[in-house]
Amino acid sequence: MAPIPGEPADETDRILELEEQVDQLKAAVVSHAVIDQAIGMVVALGRVSPEQGWAVLKEVSQHTNIKLRHVAELILVWGREGELAPEIRVEFQEALERHGPTQIPGTAQE
């Protein structure tokens, strides 16, 4: 039987392809969990809905040109350690003001 175009040539190729897919799925699950946790922090601290929290994270990512997952990680670090880089904090505050009713505790400009 002739190989089908686009299909792996043998079982080894198929196994490698499946292992790569499993690795990608594992990474996606971890990334999703980090983003969900960051949305939860935005919801709790910013007193916004989950949809608004998602919008805030997306806007910060877009305005800072930082991948969404990395923005989420920075938000989680901020929640644990109280530190958020000034350029992220400014974008975060502005996005939250556009989407939510309150200021972020500890980030008011003095």
Steps between C-alpha positions, in 0.01 A plus 500: 500500500637845405541758778231768518639851432540695824491185713805378696716251308517249784402429858805680645401821327144458626618445857720810484209702360270382780761573767534853363123545512490377860776747595309784334180404682682487834645847438156630405345364821770665714466828310122494537531443875739795541269728302195384698680569828598849383141571392394392850743749655375780277142411589571495874725803524336712232142403585414424139329211325703213352427638152636839604804332657568318172465828307744673737763228452458507121535878486810502720651234275419694184611840632829371641572251221549227761348156447178451692638203695797709614271788605299247700820372666600858589157560654538185712845612618351840585232327706760297692776758537329836452735601219391593149727668246399866455423471128275200565338668801409809294345295220328275754353798685379662177343177373329443834367856501350437155339173611446521874360720772795520739870570529750225565607496866855629541535640147353850535735763364612736773 
